[in-house]
Amino acid sequence: MALDYGPPVVAQPFLPPPPPYQPAPGSEPGPLQVRNMEAHDVDFVARMLVEAFSDKFEHAVGKSRMEGAVKQSASSLGRSRNVWHRYRIAMYEGRQAGAMALRFHGDSAEEDFQCGEACSYLGCWGTRGLICLGCAVDGTSVPMGQCYVDHIGVDASFRGRGIGKMLMDRADYDARQHGCTSIFLWVKQSNRAVHLYERQGYGITETVNGSCFMRCALGSADFYKMQKQL
Ligand SMILES: CC(C)(COP(=O)(O)OP(=O)(O)OC[C@H]1O[C@@H](n2cnc3c(N)ncnc32)[C@H](O)[C@@H]1OP(=O)(O)O)[C@@H](O)C(=O)NCCC(=O)NCCS
């Protein structure tokens, strides 16, 4: 008697399992959220930039002009929608707590800086300092396949709660989404944030004990380039 084994089984080619689904850091429910920049974040991002980098801004425009630097920065960022895509905003319990700017290869958008406007907020002396600062920090080119953490700042009242780490995790995620294989940043050698970056897996790949121009423009010339493979 012939046995009925049913239809022949066709061997399936081996397929690797799909990679585990990874939600973007800051997208899960909880007190800490990370989202893209929106129009109502302009003032916060400007204040964050100036306050988080107060040593550089004080050196550039003078201590008495810091509020003018925030206003100038907000005004120019407000006009420059073409750079908003770079920013991620960290929210803590619904309040703006931190900001980070990422740049990828080929992103050459520039903020709309207007000298006359800067003069009205900062005077001639402060504007000159700001232009020098801009020249010294804007020169980083981003090689193909890499992501540059242009700047990261957390409001002083929110520091030490893991917000910086969450933003750095988000930077890794976004960089991978863009197909990058490494991510890098520049940091002042004496900045405590070096510890955070080391914990996040970054290593020092370049030490710069820079030129007189850097010292004059930034108030410091001693920086590390730190990089991480993704
Ligand atoms: C660096 C910074 C973004 C970290 O944000 P955060 O939410 O406090 O970070 P986390 O809570 O995830 O991690 C704590 C780590 O942040 C760093 N950090 C904390 N306060 C800092 C400060 N005032 N300045 C610099 N780094 C600081 C330290 O590495 C700290 O770890 P440690 O206590 O072991 O030294 C934030 O402190 C900041 O805005 N600092 C001023 C701006 C700045 O220096 N930005 C980096 C320039 S490259």
Ligand as a Chemical Component Dictionary entry (heavy atoms), coordinates in Angstrom:
data_LIG
# 
_chem_comp.id                   LIG 
_chem_comp.type                 NON-POLYMER 
_chem_comp.pdbx_formal_charge   0 
_chem_comp.three_letter_code    LIG 
# 
loop_
_chem_comp_atom.comp_id 
_chem_comp_atom.atom_id 
_chem_comp_atom.alt_atom_id 
_chem_comp_atom.type_symbol 
_chem_comp_atom.charge 
_chem_comp_atom.model_Cartn_x 
_chem_comp_atom.model_Cartn_y 
_chem_comp_atom.model_Cartn_z 
_chem_comp_atom.pdbx_ordinal 
LIG C1  C1  C 0 27.963 67.862 29.725 1  
LIG C2  C2  C 0 26.456 67.860 29.972 2  
LIG C3  C3  C 0 25.710 67.967 28.644 3  
LIG C4  C4  C 0 26.069 66.538 30.656 4  
LIG O1  O1  O 0 24.689 66.545 30.940 5  
LIG P1  P1  P 0 24.104 65.814 32.250 6  
LIG O2  O2  O 0 22.646 65.662 32.055 7  
LIG O3  O3  O 0 24.557 66.518 33.471 8  
LIG O4  O4  O 0 24.848 64.389 32.136 9  
LIG P2  P2  P 0 24.530 63.006 32.876 10 
LIG O5  O5  O 0 23.684 63.245 34.082 11 
LIG O6  O6  O 0 24.037 62.055 31.867 12 
LIG O7  O7  O 0 25.987 62.558 33.274 13 
LIG C5  C5  C 0 26.722 63.210 34.283 14 
LIG C6  C6  C 0 28.071 63.559 33.709 15 
LIG O8  O8  O 0 27.963 64.774 32.960 16 
LIG C7  C7  C 0 29.163 65.522 33.112 17 
LIG N1  N1  N 0 28.852 66.790 33.763 18 
LIG C8  C8  C 0 28.024 67.031 34.810 19 
LIG N2  N2  N 0 28.009 68.344 35.105 20 
LIG C9  C9  C 0 28.856 68.946 34.237 21 
LIG C10 C10 C 0 29.254 70.300 34.016 22 
LIG N3  N3  N 0 28.805 71.304 34.764 23 
LIG N4  N4  N 0 30.115 70.553 33.013 24 
LIG C11 C11 C 0 30.577 69.568 32.244 25 
LIG N5  N5  N 0 30.218 68.251 32.407 26 
LIG C12 C12 C 0 29.380 67.963 33.394 27 
LIG C13 C13 C 0 30.106 64.701 33.943 28 
LIG O9  O9  O 0 30.894 63.910 33.083 29 
LIG C14 C14 C 0 29.148 63.857 34.746 30 
LIG O10 O10 O 0 29.754 62.666 35.160 31 
LIG P3  P3  P 0 30.649 62.682 36.495 32 
LIG O11 O11 O 0 29.729 63.150 37.572 33 
LIG O12 O12 O 0 31.075 61.262 36.642 34 
LIG O13 O13 O 0 31.791 63.629 36.271 35 
LIG C15 C15 C 0 26.025 69.037 30.908 36 
LIG O14 O14 O 0 26.671 68.904 32.126 37 
LIG C16 C16 C 0 26.336 70.436 30.360 38 
LIG O15 O15 O 0 25.503 71.020 29.683 39 
LIG N6  N6  N 0 27.531 70.962 30.672 40 
LIG C17 C17 C 0 27.912 72.302 30.216 41 
LIG C18 C18 C 0 28.131 72.350 28.721 42 
LIG C19 C19 C 0 29.218 71.393 28.285 43 
LIG O16 O16 O 0 30.278 71.318 28.873 44 
LIG N7  N7  N 0 28.900 70.659 27.207 45 
LIG C20 C20 C 0 29.824 69.726 26.616 46 
LIG C21 C21 C 0 30.753 70.421 25.683 47 
LIG S1  S1  S 0 31.619 69.292 24.649 48 
# 
loop_
_chem_comp_bond.comp_id 
_chem_comp_bond.atom_id_1 
_chem_comp_bond.atom_id_2 
_chem_comp_bond.value_order 
_chem_comp_bond.pdbx_ordinal 
LIG C1  C2  SING 1  
LIG C2  C3  SING 2  
LIG C2  C4  SING 3  
LIG C2  C15 SING 4  
LIG C4  O1  SING 5  
LIG O1  P1  SING 6  
LIG P1  O2  DOUB 7  
LIG P1  O3  SING 8  
LIG P1  O4  SING 9  
LIG O4  P2  SING 10 
LIG P2  O5  DOUB 11 
LIG P2  O6  SING 12 
LIG P2  O7  SING 13 
LIG O7  C5  SING 14 
LIG C5  C6  SING 15 
LIG C6  O8  SING 16 
LIG C6  C14 SING 17 
LIG O8  C7  SING 18 
LIG C7  N1  SING 19 
LIG C7  C13 SING 20 
LIG N1  C8  SING 21 
LIG N1  C12 SING 22 
LIG C8  N2  DOUB 23 
LIG N2  C9  SING 24 
LIG C9  C10 SING 25 
LIG C9  C12 DOUB 26 
LIG C10 N3  SING 27 
LIG C10 N4  DOUB 28 
LIG N4  C11 SING 29 
LIG C11 N5  DOUB 30 
LIG N5  C12 SING 31 
LIG C13 O9  SING 32 
LIG C13 C14 SING 33 
LIG C14 O10 SING 34 
LIG O10 P3  SING 35 
LIG P3  O11 DOUB 36 
LIG P3  O12 SING 37 
LIG P3  O13 SING 38 
LIG C15 O14 SING 39 
LIG C15 C16 SING 40 
LIG C16 O15 DOUB 41 
LIG C16 N6  SING 42 
LIG N6  C17 SING 43 
LIG C17 C18 SING 44 
LIG C18 C19 SING 45 
LIG C19 O16 DOUB 46 
LIG C19 N7  SING 47 
LIG N7  C20 SING 48 
LIG C20 C21 SING 49 
LIG C21 S1  SING 50 
# 
